[in-house]
């Protein structure tokens, strides 16, 4: 009998799948649970978007294979979005790749940059998918602690004094999940400087920047960040479109 691939040993049930099942069981047992887990909006998407998607179903090519890098109009609108809300100029052809939700991007980025034996800096607390994907591709998670003493930002001095010779990639997530800590340019500048000094790829997972935030911030607002930084973004939280699976990197 054929055996499965070795990487299957690193695949576990998705954290939120297990946790939400436990929450449902507690609710069914009568426990007074307030679910503050997965960020799944319960508001409606903009009605204009809903109407547009209905109309698009009538287009002759709507049900055919689409461009492998996203249709031009979508990439252009993502570029306009970054210009309008973050004051960042992006080349729609060269700087943007639409995704089936930003979670897909976590896998793509990890596959593109990580080899077995590489290490990845992952926030604790943080999004469980960073760890899951790191293990699947054969790399090793290196958790860095976030606490209130440092305003839920990484302790750069502590990281710099540790052995980071094998670190290839660093994940950050500001505004931060689950603490809600906002993105601060000065803090992001310190992280970008640290990663560039140590030849580490930095990825900011940024789906919450438009939530209760009058001044949204992108990692790409930091000077020279294009040298080593990527950013994931999504329509899931901003436009209540989690089930539509539209993201970008």
Buried (B, 14 or more C-beta within 10 A) or exposed (E): EEEEEEEEEBEEEEBBEEBBEEBEEEEEEEEEBEEEBEEEBEEEBEEEBEEEEEEEEEEEEEEEEEEEEBEEEBBBBBBEBBEEBBEBEBEBEEBBBBBEBBBBBBBBBBEEBBEEEBBBBBBEBBBBBBBBBBBBBBBBBBBBEBEEEEEBBBBBEEBEEEEBEEBBBBBBBBBBBEBEBBBEBEBBBBBBBBBBEBEBBBBBBBBBBBEEEEEBBBBBBBEEBEEBBBBBBBBBBBBBBBEBBBBBB
